[in-house]
Amino acid sequence: MAEDAPLQLYSLSQQEIEQLVFVDPLSKLPNRRFLEQRIPELLSTLEGAALFCFIDIDHFKQANQTGYAFGDALLAVFSQRLLSVLRADDVIARFGGDEFVLILRGLNPKSL
């Protein structure tokens, strides 16, 4: 049975492999590895101003101590709420734990 495990990796498509490597399974958002790899490209294609936001959930440790299932659900809901208010050109990633990075791209510098 153990001999079959490496063969299963070969049956994964490139898209499935990238999903495993670059997407956080809990939040379904891009992960830190994705962000670190894409930052140079994101900066080189930047038009206008951008705003980098680092967000964490206050008192998440206390919420998570009530039960990991509750903490996981909180992270999943929080992730989807962040995603729901972003524009198509904005970037979001789960940086780790309860930390998220937002990059709001294409902003008008005069309106900031």
N, C-alpha and C positions, 0 to 999 in steps of 0.2 A: 504494500500500500504506500509506503514512504517513497518508493521509486516513482510513483505516479505524480507526486506533488510537483517536481520541476517541470513535467510535461504540461501541467495545467497552465503554467506561466506562458508557455508558447502559444496556447490557444487564445490568450487575451488579445484583443485588438489594440492598436496604438491608442485609440480613444479611451479604452478601458484602463490602460496603463497610466495615461495622463490623468485620468480621473482619480486613480489611487494615489498618485504622487502629488497632485496639485490642488485637490479639493478636500476640504475638511469634511469628514463623514457626518459629523453631528450637525453643523450649521448649514451644510451644503454650499458654503461660500469658498472662494479661493482661499488657500492657506498661506502661511508665511513663506514657504518655499516658492510658491507662485509669485508672490509679491517681490521677493528678493531677486528673482530671475527677471521679472518684467520691468522693474524700476528704470533701468537704463532706456529701454524702449519707450516707456511712458513719458519720461522726461524729454527724450529726443523728438517726440511727436507732439509736444505740448504747444498749444496755441492759446494765447491770452494768458491770464493769470491762473494759478491753481492754489488750492487750499488743502494742506495736509492735516488731517485730524487723527489724533490718537484717542480712542475712547475705551473706557473700561466701565464695568458695572459696579457701582458703589455697593459695598457690603456683600459682594457676591459670595465670599467665603462663608459668611453666616447663612446665606440662603442655601448654599451647597451642603452645609452641615445638617440641614434638615433631611437630606437624602440626595444621593447622586441623581436619582431619576428626576427629582424636582430641579436640581441645578442644570441638568441636561435639557430639560424642557424649557427652562428660563433662557438658556443660551440659544436654543433653536428659535423660540418666539422673538427674542431680541434681534437675532440675526435677520429674520424675515421682516421685521418692522423697519430696520435700517435699510434693507434692500428695497422696501416698498416706497421709500421717499427719495431714492436716488434717481438721477437722470441717466440716460443711456451711456453718456461718455464718462460718467463717474466710475470710480473703482472702489471696491470694498474687499477686504480680506480679514479673515480671523487670524490675528497675529499669534495668539496663544492664550490658553486659559480663558479669561473674560475680557481679553484685549482685542480691539478691532482697529483697523486702519482704514480711513476713508480718504480718497483723493478726489476732490471736486475739481474737475478740469474745465477749461474753456470759460473761465469767469471773466467778466469785464472789469479790468482794474479800476476804472472810474467809479464803479458802483460799490467798491469795497471800502 
